[in-house]
Amino acid sequence: MELALVIVVVVVALGFDYTNGFHDAANAIATSVSTRALTPRAALLMAAFFNLVGALLGTEVATTIAEDIITLSDVAAHTGLVVVLSALVGAVIWNLLTWWFGLPSSSTHALIGGLTGVGVASGVTVHWDAILDKVVVPMVFSPLLGFLVAFGVMVGVLWLVRNRPPGRTTRRFRLAQTVSAAAMALGHGLQDAQKTMGVIVLALVAGGFHTGDTIPLWVKIAAATAISLGTYSGGWRIMRTLGRKIIELDPARGFVAESVSAVVLYANAYWLHAPVSTTHTITSAIMGVGATRRLSAVRWGVAKNIAIAWVLTIPAAALVGAVVFLGLDALIG
């Protein structure tokens, strides 16, 4: 029974990873596509490739998800697997809902919300201190940091190129966006694919099929492949929101937004081991570079809708995950 549940959890986890890919494909490429630095198909291919590479570059975020959100060692294997499965279902449902409405919500926080809600419903140990330090605090400060740094860097860039020929400068920034979009895609893989790795390891440990804190190679490859395939399948609804509805981007602003976002993602993954949202980071950076034009250039009504989705993500995914757990536990418990 446990083996069958483990297989189901792994399949659903990879399905979540796939939805993460097409849900968050816009994070890496919306700015490059909207400024015409890259064609949509070339951007998707590049993002899928660098998602794959980024997913294989570290395990710090995966370890955080596997060990620091909930503990399943003190419950039966069957219960632990149902907990993980329910959390994944809650996250996938929220991902699909926000994708349908074109809202760039956080797959990261959907997954953490699912784990937290199911943890409360099932009575397993929830590490609230770690959630505060590694989820809530970065959730608040990463977007603020993205906005402020992007604003400051953009002001500096505008000053540096103030006397340069506009046409040549724009062409150069379009070329530079190829690099910044690749860096953003690498950061997306480094952050988001690792979260799925952590969930799969959590299920393997709960089922008694893995010990220790290492990430098996097959888990890394499977998660990296799933998010890359999801990215290649696209995410046009959210791409339109990020690329055009918040602000009309030019190549210089697109380059700065992507570069700042990539740095924030790397810093959180390698130094803080914090599973931050790529969606929150790039969206706030886009708002930051847009605000250098003038505050009214940012469509704050769209930004407000995005912010509402951010606030709702963790509690909504937690609620869905808890309901799914109660249903599954009654059905197969």
GULO-187597 format. One record per residue (C-alpha): residue in one letter; x, y, z; chain. Coordinates in Angstrom, 2 decimals. Layout:
BEGIN
{'A' {X Y Z} 'A'} ...
//
This chain:
BEGIN
{'M' {0.00 0.00 0.00} 'A'} {'E' {2.80 2.42 0.94} 'A'} {'L' {4.66 1.77 -2.33} 'A'} {'A' {1.54 2.52 -4.36} 'A'} {'L' {0.99 5.75 -2.41} 'A'} {'V' {4.63 6.77 -2.89} 'A'} {'I' {4.28 6.29 -6.65} 'A'} {'V' {1.09 8.36 -6.69} 'A'} {'V' {2.75 11.13 -4.66} 'A'} {'V' {5.79 11.20 -6.97} 'A'} {'V' {3.54 11.40 -10.06} 'A'} {'V' {1.43 14.20 -8.54} 'A'} {'A' {4.60 16.02 -7.40} 'A'} {'L' {5.97 15.94 -10.94} 'A'} {'G' {2.56 17.11 -12.16} 'A'} {'F' {2.83 20.04 -9.75} 'A'} {'D' {6.33 20.71 -11.09} 'A'} {'Y' {4.92 20.73 -14.63} 'A'} {'T' {2.17 23.21 -13.68} 'A'} {'N' {4.85 25.26 -11.93} 'A'} {'G' {6.73 25.38 -15.22} 'A'} {'F' {3.91 26.66 -17.39} 'A'} {'H' {2.49 28.81 -14.57} 'A'} {'D' {5.84 30.51 -14.00} 'A'} {'A' {7.28 30.44 -17.52} 'A'} {'A' {6.33 34.11 -17.72} 'A'} {'N' {8.68 34.91 -14.84} 'A'} {'A' {11.75 34.31 -16.97} 'A'} {'I' {10.65 35.44 -20.41} 'A'} {'A' {7.70 37.86 -20.29} 'A'} {'T' {9.91 40.93 -20.28} 'A'} {'S' {12.14 39.66 -23.10} 'A'} {'V' {9.15 38.74 -25.26} 'A'} {'S' {7.27 41.98 -24.59} 'A'} {'T' {10.31 44.08 -25.58} 'A'} {'R' {10.88 41.88 -28.65} 'A'} {'A' {14.38 40.97 -27.48} 'A'} {'L' {13.41 37.31 -28.07} 'A'} {'T' {10.68 35.59 -30.04} 'A'} {'P' {8.22 33.63 -27.89} 'A'} {'R' {9.42 30.23 -29.13} 'A'} {'A' {13.12 31.06 -28.73} 'A'} {'A' {12.42 32.46 -25.26} 'A'} {'L' {10.56 29.31 -24.20} 'A'} {'L' {13.34 27.04 -25.47} 'A'} {'M' {15.98 29.07 -23.67} 'A'} {'A' {13.95 29.23 -20.45} 'A'} {'A' {13.30 25.46 -20.51} 'A'} {'F' {17.00 24.74 -20.96} 'A'} {'F' {18.15 27.04 -18.17} 'A'} {'N' {15.36 25.79 -15.87} 'A'} {'L' {16.87 22.32 -16.34} 'A'} {'V' {20.40 23.53 -15.60} 'A'} {'G' {19.34 25.60 -12.61} 'A'} {'A' {17.45 22.70 -11.08} 'A'} {'L' {20.66 20.68 -10.93} 'A'} {'L' {22.85 23.38 -9.36} 'A'} {'G' {21.96 22.97 -5.70} 'A'} {'T' {19.82 21.31 -3.04} 'A'} {'E' {19.57 23.98 -0.33} 'A'} {'V' {15.95 24.94 -1.03} 'A'} {'A' {14.97 21.27 -1.46} 'A'} {'T' {16.36 20.50 2.00} 'A'} {'T' {14.36 23.37 3.51} 'A'} {'I' {11.12 22.01 2.03} 'A'} {'A' {11.91 18.42 3.02} 'A'} {'E' {12.91 19.15 6.61} 'A'} {'D' {11.91 22.61 7.86} 'A'} {'I' {8.17 23.00 7.11} 'A'} {'I' {6.59 19.86 8.61} 'A'} {'T' {7.90 16.68 10.25} 'A'} {'L' {6.45 13.30 9.32} 'A'} {'S' {8.78 11.03 11.31} 'A'} {'D' {6.33 10.81 14.22} 'A'} {'V' {3.33 9.58 12.16} 'A'} {'A' {2.55 6.34 10.37} 'A'} {'A' {3.88 5.97 6.82} 'A'} {'H' {0.36 5.83 5.39} 'A'} {'T' {-0.67 9.08 7.11} 'A'} {'G' {2.53 10.84 6.10} 'A'} {'L' {2.01 9.98 2.45} 'A'} {'V' {-1.60 11.16 2.51} 'A'} {'V' {-0.36 14.42 4.06} 'A'} {'V' {2.12 15.02 1.24} 'A'} {'L' {-0.38 14.03 -1.45} 'A'} {'S' {-3.05 16.37 -0.06} 'A'} {'A' {-0.61 19.28 0.12} 'A'} {'L' {0.34 18.75 -3.51} 'A'} {'V' {-3.28 18.58 -4.65} 'A'} {'G' {-4.03 21.83 -2.81} 'A'} {'A' {-1.08 23.54 -4.49} 'A'} {'V' {-1.96 22.24 -7.96} 'A'} {'I' {-5.60 23.39 -7.65} 'A'} {'W' {-4.51 26.90 -6.66} 'A'} {'N' {-1.94 26.99 -9.47} 'A'} {'L' {-4.57 26.07 -12.04} 'A'} {'L' {-7.09 28.58 -10.71} 'A'} {'T' {-4.67 31.49 -10.78} 'A'} {'W' {-3.30 30.44 -14.18} 'A'} {'W' {-6.85 30.40 -15.57} 'A'} {'F' {-7.43 33.98 -14.41} 'A'} {'G' {-3.98 35.09 -15.55} 'A'} {'L' {-2.78 36.03 -12.06} 'A'} {'P' {0.96 35.56 -11.38} 'A'} {'S' {0.61 34.03 -7.92} 'A'} {'S' {3.35 32.05 -6.22} 'A'} {'S' {3.71 28.31 -6.80} 'A'} {'T' {6.18 28.36 -3.92} 'A'} {'H' {3.66 29.71 -1.45} 'A'} {'A' {0.93 27.46 -2.84} 'A'} {'L' {3.06 24.45 -1.98} 'A'} {'I' {4.06 25.75 1.45} 'A'} {'G' {0.44 26.72 2.15} 'A'} {'G' {-0.67 23.22 1.18} 'A'} {'L' {1.90 21.62 3.48} 'A'} {'T' {0.98 23.93 6.37} 'A'} {'G' {-2.78 23.46 6.04} 'A'} {'V' {-2.52 19.70 5.82} 'A'} {'G' {-0.07 19.70 8.72} 'A'} {'V' {-2.63 21.47 10.91} 'A'} {'A' {-5.51 19.24 9.73} 'A'} {'S' {-3.56 16.03 10.30} 'A'} {'G' {-1.93 16.99 13.59} 'A'} {'V' {1.66 16.52 12.41} 'A'} {'T' {4.41 18.81 13.64} 'A'} {'V' {4.43 22.17 11.83} 'A'} {'H' {7.60 24.25 12.27} 'A'} {'W' {6.07 27.70 12.64} 'A'} {'D' {9.40 29.32 13.52} 'A'} {'A' {10.99 28.08 10.28} 'A'} {'I' {7.93 29.14 8.29} 'A'} {'L' {8.24 32.63 9.79} 'A'} {'D' {12.00 32.89 9.20} 'A'} {'K' {12.28 31.18 5.82} 'A'} {'V' {8.89 31.85 4.23} 'A'} {'V' {7.00 34.81 5.73} 'A'} {'V' {9.95 37.17 6.21} 'A'} {'P' {11.38 36.55 2.69} 'A'} {'M' {7.82 36.77 1.29} 'A'} {'V' {7.57 40.32 2.66} 'A'} {'F' {11.10 41.56 2.06} 'A'} {'S' {11.99 39.97 -1.29} 'A'} {'P' {9.37 41.96 -3.26} 'A'} {'L' {10.31 45.15 -1.39} 'A'} {'L' {13.97 44.51 -2.10} 'A'} {'G' {13.20 43.73 -5.73} 'A'} {'F' {11.22 46.95 -6.13} 'A'} {'L' {13.74 49.24 -4.41} 'A'} {'V' {16.87 47.74 -5.96} 'A'} {'A' {15.32 47.67 -9.44} 'A'} {'F' {14.26 51.30 -9.03} 'A'} {'G' {17.75 52.34 -7.88} 'A'} {'V' {19.61 50.39 -10.55} 'A'} {'M' {17.29 51.72 -13.25} 'A'} {'V' {17.90 55.32 -12.15} 'A'} {'G' {21.65 54.64 -12.39} 'A'} {'V' {21.34 53.05 -15.84} 'A'} {'L' {19.28 55.96 -17.14} 'A'} {'W' {21.93 58.38 -15.91} 'A'} {'L' {24.75 56.37 -17.53} 'A'} {'V' {23.08 56.24 -20.96} 'A'} {'R' {21.56 59.73 -20.88} 'A'} {'N' {23.81 61.00 -23.68} 'A'} {'R' {23.97 57.81 -25.76} 'A'} {'P' {22.19 57.44 -29.13} 'A'} {'P' {18.73 55.99 -28.30} 'A'} {'G' {18.56 53.54 -31.23} 'A'} {'R' {21.95 51.95 -30.61} 'A'} {'T' {21.35 51.83 -26.85} 'A'} {'T' {18.02 50.05 -27.31} 'A'} {'R' {19.61 47.44 -29.61} 'A'} {'R' {22.34 46.75 -27.07} 'A'} {'F' {19.89 46.31 -24.25} 'A'} {'R' {17.87 43.89 -26.41} 'A'} {'L' {21.01 41.79 -26.82} 'A'} {'A' {21.74 42.08 -23.09} 'A'} {'Q' {18.24 40.82 -22.32} 'A'} {'T' {19.16 37.44 -23.78} 'A'} {'V' {21.67 37.07 -20.94} 'A'} {'S' {19.41 38.49 -18.22} 'A'} {'A' {16.48 36.27 -19.28} 'A'} {'A' {18.77 33.23 -19.16} 'A'} {'A' {19.93 34.24 -15.67} 'A'} {'M' {16.31 34.62 -14.56} 'A'} {'A' {15.41 31.17 -15.95} 'A'} {'L' {18.42 29.69 -14.17} 'A'} {'G' {17.24 31.22 -10.88} 'A'} {'H' {13.72 29.91 -11.49} 'A'} {'G' {15.06 26.36 -11.89} 'A'} {'L' {17.33 26.78 -8.88} 'A'} {'Q' {14.39 27.83 -6.72} 'A'} {'D' {11.23 26.16 -8.00} 'A'} {'A' {12.38 22.74 -9.21} 'A'} {'Q' {14.13 22.21 -5.89} 'A'} {'K' {10.83 22.58 -4.06} 'A'} {'T' {9.45 19.57 -5.89} 'A'} {'M' {12.60 17.63 -5.10} 'A'} {'G' {12.04 18.40 -1.42} 'A'} {'V' {8.43 17.18 -1.54} 'A'} {'I' {9.42 13.92 -3.26} 'A'} {'V' {12.11 13.30 -0.63} 'A'} {'L' {9.54 14.05 2.07} 'A'} {'A' {7.30 11.34 0.58} 'A'} {'L' {10.17 8.85 0.23} 'A'} {'V' {11.14 9.36 3.88} 'A'} {'A' {7.52 9.09 5.03} 'A'} {'G' {7.12 5.82 3.12} 'A'} {'G' {10.35 4.38 4.49} 'A'} {'F' {12.13 4.35 1.12} 'A'} {'H' {14.82 6.93 1.89} 'A'} {'T' {16.90 8.05 4.86} 'A'} {'G' {19.13 11.05 5.38} 'A'} {'D' {18.99 14.51 3.85} 'A'} {'T' {20.55 13.78 0.45} 'A'} {'I' {18.55 14.22 -2.76} 'A'} {'P' {18.72 11.12 -5.00} 'A'} {'L' {19.98 11.81 -8.53} 'A'} {'W' {16.81 10.43 -10.14} 'A'} {'V' {14.72 12.89 -8.10} 'A'} {'K' {16.85 15.80 -9.33} 'A'} {'I' {16.61 14.72 -12.96} 'A'} {'A' {12.87 14.01 -12.81} 'A'} {'A' {12.05 17.36 -11.18} 'A'} {'A' {14.33 19.28 -13.52} 'A'} {'T' {12.80 17.60 -16.57} 'A'} {'A' {9.21 18.17 -15.42} 'A'} {'I' {9.65 21.91 -14.82} 'A'} {'S' {11.48 22.29 -18.13} 'A'} {'L' {8.70 20.57 -20.06} 'A'} {'G' {6.14 22.71 -18.27} 'A'} {'T' {8.06 25.85 -19.12} 'A'} {'Y' {8.29 24.88 -22.78} 'A'} {'S' {4.52 24.34 -22.92} 'A'} {'G' {4.17 28.07 -22.24} 'A'} {'G' {2.18 30.31 -19.98} 'A'} {'W' {0.73 32.94 -22.22} 'A'} {'R' {-2.06 34.18 -19.92} 'A'} {'I' {0.34 35.19 -17.16} 'A'} {'M' {2.95 36.34 -19.67} 'A'} {'R' {0.54 38.98 -20.95} 'A'} {'T' {-0.05 40.21 -17.38} 'A'} {'L' {3.64 40.51 -16.53} 'A'} {'G' {4.84 41.70 -19.93} 'A'} {'R' {2.20 44.25 -20.83} 'A'} {'K' {-0.54 44.83 -18.27} 'A'} {'I' {1.64 46.11 -15.39} 'A'} {'I' {3.64 48.49 -17.60} 'A'} {'E' {4.84 48.70 -21.20} 'A'} {'L' {8.49 47.73 -20.86} 'A'} {'D' {11.43 48.85 -22.99} 'A'} {'P' {14.61 46.72 -23.36} 'A'} {'A' {16.58 48.69 -20.76} 'A'} {'R' {13.90 48.28 -18.10} 'A'} {'G' {13.40 44.63 -19.04} 'A'} {'F' {17.12 43.97 -18.66} 'A'} {'V' {17.31 45.61 -15.24} 'A'} {'A' {14.16 43.88 -13.94} 'A'} {'E' {15.43 40.44 -14.98} 'A'} {'S' {18.96 41.03 -13.66} 'A'} {'V' {17.81 42.26 -10.24} 'A'} {'S' {15.33 39.39 -9.92} 'A'} {'A' {18.00 36.81 -10.75} 'A'} {'V' {20.35 38.20 -8.08} 'A'} {'V' {17.59 38.11 -5.44} 'A'} {'L' {16.77 34.48 -6.33} 'A'} {'Y' {20.41 33.36 -6.16} 'A'} {'A' {21.02 35.15 -2.86} 'A'} {'N' {18.01 33.51 -1.21} 'A'} {'A' {18.82 30.04 -2.57} 'A'} {'Y' {22.54 29.92 -1.71} 'A'} {'W' {22.85 32.17 1.35} 'A'} {'L' {19.51 32.02 3.15} 'A'} {'H' {18.27 28.65 1.82} 'A'} {'A' {14.89 30.36 1.60} 'A'} {'P' {12.22 29.20 -0.88} 'A'} {'V' {11.22 32.62 -2.21} 'A'} {'S' {8.73 33.30 -4.96} 'A'} {'T' {10.14 33.97 -8.41} 'A'} {'T' {6.74 35.48 -9.27} 'A'} {'H' {6.84 38.01 -6.45} 'A'} {'T' {10.44 38.92 -7.22} 'A'} {'I' {10.10 39.61 -10.94} 'A'} {'T' {6.73 41.36 -10.58} 'A'} {'S' {8.04 43.76 -7.95} 'A'} {'A' {11.17 44.41 -10.03} 'A'} {'I' {8.99 45.26 -13.05} 'A'} {'M' {7.06 47.70 -10.88} 'A'} {'G' {10.34 49.18 -9.64} 'A'} {'V' {11.76 49.86 -13.11} 'A'} {'G' {8.36 51.12 -14.26} 'A'} {'A' {8.17 53.61 -11.42} 'A'} {'T' {11.31 55.36 -12.73} 'A'} {'R' {9.28 56.53 -15.71} 'A'} {'R' {6.64 57.99 -13.43} 'A'} {'L' {4.51 56.42 -10.71} 'A'} {'S' {1.39 56.67 -12.83} 'A'} {'A' {3.07 54.59 -15.56} 'A'} {'V' {2.56 51.50 -13.39} 'A'} {'R' {-0.97 50.17 -13.67} 'A'} {'W' {-1.57 49.97 -9.94} 'A'} {'G' {-5.03 48.43 -10.37} 'A'} {'V' {-3.44 45.36 -11.97} 'A'} {'A' {-0.75 45.41 -9.28} 'A'} {'K' {-3.48 45.44 -6.61} 'A'} {'N' {-5.12 42.32 -8.10} 'A'} {'I' {-1.76 40.57 -8.12} 'A'} {'A' {-1.12 41.58 -4.52} 'A'} {'I' {-4.50 40.16 -3.47} 'A'} {'A' {-3.57 36.85 -5.11} 'A'} {'W' {-0.25 36.92 -3.21} 'A'} {'V' {-1.96 37.44 0.13} 'A'} {'L' {-4.56 34.75 -0.53} 'A'} {'T' {-2.17 32.08 -1.84} 'A'} {'I' {-0.92 30.53 1.40} 'A'} {'P' {-4.29 30.47 3.27} 'A'} {'A' {-6.22 29.37 0.15} 'A'} {'A' {-3.82 26.53 -0.66} 'A'} {'A' {-3.78 25.60 3.04} 'A'} {'L' {-7.58 25.39 3.12} 'A'} {'V' {-7.80 23.33 -0.07} 'A'} {'G' {-5.02 21.02 1.14} 'A'} {'A' {-6.75 20.52 4.51} 'A'} {'V' {-10.09 19.68 2.85} 'A'} {'V' {-8.38 17.26 0.45} 'A'} {'F' {-6.60 15.59 3.38} 'A'} {'L' {-9.83 15.09 5.33} 'A'} {'G' {-11.47 13.62 2.22} 'A'} {'L' {-8.58 11.31 1.32} 'A'} {'D' {-8.06 10.23 4.92} 'A'} {'A' {-11.73 9.25 5.17} 'A'} {'L' {-11.63 7.51 1.77} 'A'} {'I' {-8.45 5.46 2.07} 'A'} {'G' {-7.68 5.80 5.76} 'A'} 
//
